[in-house]
Amino acid sequence: MDYAWDFSAIVQYRGLLLVGLLNTFKLAAVCLVLGLAFGLPVGLMRYARSPWLNWPATAFVEVFRNTPVLVQIMWFFFAFPIISPFDINAFTAAALGLTLNTVAFSSEIYRAGIQSIAKGQWEAGKALGMTGKQQLTRVILPQALRRMIPAFMNRAIELVKMTSLASVIAYGELMHQAKTISTIAFNPIEMYTVVALIFFALIAPPALAVQRYEKSLERRG
C-alpha cells in the first residue's frame, strides 16, 4: 500500500491536542485522588468481620469490578440524569465512572495489603496497649503501603489509558480531540498514530519505574 503520510494537520491543530492532553491529566488526577481516598474506607469495610460493613462493601466492589468501565461511564451520562434530578455533564459522568471503578480496585489493593501483614504485628501493637485504630495507623498501614505502591502505580497507569473512554460521551480529552482533528483534516492514520505515541511517552516511564521498584522490593525480601 502506497500511502503518503502527512502530519501537517497535527502541527496546525496542536492547540487542540494540548487542550485534550490537559483534560486527560485533569480527569486522571481527579479520579486517582478520589479513588485512592475512598478506596481505603471501602477496603477496611471489606476487611471487617461485621456483615453490616462487609456485605455492602463487597456488593459495591463486585458491581464496579465486574462491569465494563465504558458501560459505567455511559450509564452515568445517559441513564443517571433520567432517574435523578441532577444534570450530569460529560466530565462529571466520566469522573464518576472512572472514580468508582478505581475505588473498587484500590479497595481490594488496600484489603490485600493489610491482609499480607502477619497477625503477630497486630498482636505486638495490642501488647503495647494500642487501640485497634492505633494498631492500624501506626503499625499495619505503614508496612502495608510499601507493598501496595506497585499495585497503585499500575492502577494509575491503567487509569490514564482508560481516560480515552470518555471520548464516547464527547468529553474533550486527548482521544476526542484527535477524533475531531481527524474528521476535519481527513488524517485518521496520522492522528491516531500520534495519540498512541503520546500515550506511550506518558505511560512507559512510570511503567519502567514500577518494574524497577518491584525488583528492588524483591532484593530486599
C-alpha positions in Angstrom: 0.0 0.0 0.0 1.5 3.3 -1.1 0.3 5.8 1.5 1.6 9.4 1.7 2.0 10.3 5.4 1.1 13.9 6.2 1.5 15.2 9.7 1.0 18.9 8.8 -2.5 19.0 10.3 -1.2 17.8 13.7 1.1 20.8 13.8 -1.7 23.1 12.6 -4.1 21.8 15.3 -1.5 21.3 18.1 -3.5 23.7 20.3 -6.5 21.3 20.3 -4.2 18.4 21.1 -2.7 20.3 24.0 -6.2 21.1 25.4 -7.0 17.4 25.1 -3.8 16.4 26.9 -4.5 18.8 29.8 -8.1 17.4 30.0 -6.7 13.9 30.1 -4.4 14.8 33.0 -7.2 16.6 34.8 -9.6 13.7 34.6 -6.9 11.1 35.5 -5.7 13.2 38.5 -9.2 13.8 39.9 -10.2 10.1 39.6 -6.9 8.8 41.0 -7.0 11.1 44.1 -10.7 10.4 44.8 -10.3 6.7 44.0 -7.4 6.2 46.4 -9.0 8.3 49.1 -12.4 6.5 49.1 -10.8 3.1 48.4 -9.2 2.9 51.9 -12.5 3.0 53.9 -14.1 0.6 51.4 -11.1 -1.7 51.8 -11.4 -1.5 55.6 -15.1 -2.4 55.3 -14.2 -5.4 53.1 -11.6 -6.4 55.8 -14.1 -6.0 58.6 -15.8 -9.0 60.2 -19.2 -7.3 60.7 -21.6 -8.3 57.8 -23.2 -4.9 58.1 -19.9 -3.4 56.8 -18.5 -6.3 54.8 -21.6 -7.1 52.6 -22.3 -3.6 51.3 -18.7 -3.1 50.5 -18.4 -6.4 48.8 -21.5 -5.7 46.7 -20.1 -2.3 45.6 -16.7 -3.8 44.7 -18.2 -6.7 42.7 -20.5 -4.4 40.8 -17.9 -2.0 39.7 -15.1 -4.6 39.2 -17.3 -6.9 37.0 -18.9 -4.4 34.7 -17.1 -2.6 31.9 -15.9 1.0 32.6 -17.3 2.1 29.3 -20.8 0.9 30.3 -20.4 2.7 33.7 -19.5 6.0 32.0 -22.3 5.8 29.5 -24.8 4.9 32.3 -23.9 7.9 34.3 -24.1 10.2 31.3 -27.3 8.9 29.7 -29.3 7.0 32.4 -28.4 8.7 35.7 -30.0 12.1 34.7 -33.2 10.3 33.8 -33.7 8.7 37.3 -32.3 11.6 39.3 -32.9 15.4 39.5 -29.2 16.1 38.7 -27.9 17.2 35.3 -24.6 15.4 34.5 -22.1 16.8 32.1 -19.5 14.8 30.2 -16.7 15.4 32.7 -18.8 14.5 35.7 -20.1 11.3 34.1 -16.6 10.2 33.1 -15.2 11.1 36.5 -18.0 9.2 38.3 -17.4 6.1 36.2 -13.6 6.1 36.4 -13.5 7.1 40.1 -16.0 4.4 41.3 -14.1 1.8 39.3 -10.9 3.0 40.8 -12.4 2.9 44.3 -13.4 -0.7 43.7 -10.0 -1.8 42.6 -8.0 0.2 45.1 -10.1 -1.1 47.9 -9.0 -4.6 47.0 -5.4 -3.4 47.0 -5.8 -1.9 50.5 -7.5 -5.1 51.7 -4.9 -7.4 50.3 -2.1 -5.2 51.6 -3.5 -5.2 55.1 -4.0 -9.0 55.0 -0.4 -9.5 53.9 0.9 -8.2 57.2 1.4 -11.0 59.7 -1.1 -11.3 62.6 1.8 -11.0 65.0 2.1 -7.3 64.1 -1.4 -6.7 65.3 -0.7 -8.7 68.5 2.5 -6.7 69.1 0.6 -3.4 68.9 -2.1 -4.8 71.2 0.6 -5.9 73.7 1.9 -2.3 73.7 -1.6 -1.0 74.7 -2.6 0.4 71.4 -6.2 0.6 70.3 -7.3 -1.1 67.1 -7.1 2.2 65.2 -3.7 2.9 66.6 -2.5 -0.6 65.5 -3.8 0.1 62.0 -2.4 3.6 61.5 0.9 3.2 63.4 1.9 -0.4 62.7 0.0 -2.1 59.9 -0.6 0.6 57.3 3.0 1.9 57.2 4.2 -1.6 56.4 1.4 -2.4 54.0 1.6 0.8 52.0 5.1 -0.1 50.8 3.8 -3.3 49.4 0.9 -1.5 47.8 2.9 1.0 45.8 3.5 -1.1 42.7 -0.2 -2.0 42.5 -1.2 1.6 43.0 1.2 2.7 40.3 -0.2 0.1 37.9 -3.7 1.3 38.7 -2.6 4.9 37.9 -1.2 3.7 34.6 -4.4 1.9 33.7 -6.5 4.9 34.7 -4.6 7.2 32.3 -5.3 4.8 29.5 -8.9 4.5 30.5 -9.5 8.3 30.2 -9.7 7.7 26.4 -13.1 6.0 27.1 -14.5 9.4 27.9 -14.3 10.3 24.2 -17.6 8.3 23.6 -19.5 11.0 25.6 -17.7 13.8 23.9 -15.5 14.9 26.8 -12.6 16.8 25.3 -9.7 14.6 26.3 -6.9 13.6 24.1 -8.7 10.9 22.2 -11.8 13.0 21.5 -9.6 15.9 20.3 -7.8 13.5 18.0 -11.0 12.3 16.6 -12.2 15.8 15.9 -8.9 16.7 14.1 -9.0 13.6 12.0 -12.6 14.4 10.9 -11.5 17.9 9.9 -8.2 17.0 8.2 -9.1 13.5 7.0 -6.0 12.0 8.5 -7.0 9.3 10.9 -3.9 7.2 10.4 -1.5 10.1 11.3 -3.7 11.4 14.1 -4.3 8.1 16.0 -0.6 7.2 15.5 0.4 10.4 17.2 -2.1 9.8 20.0 -0.7 6.3 20.5 2.8 7.7 20.7 1.8 10.4 23.2 0.2 7.8 25.5 3.3 5.6 25.1 5.5 8.5 26.1 3.3 9.2 29.1 3.0 5.7 30.3 6.3 4.0 29.5 8.5 5.9 32.1 6.2 5.2 35.1 5.7 1.6 34.0 9.5 1.1 33.9 9.8 2.8 37.3 7.2 0.3 38.7 9.2 -2.6 37.4 12.4 -1.3 39.0 10.7 -0.7 42.3 9.3 -4.2 42.3 12.8 -5.6 41.7 14.1 -3.5 44.5 11.5 -4.9 46.8 12.4 -8.4 45.8 16.0 -7.8 46.5 15.1 -6.5 50.0 13.0 -9.6 50.6 
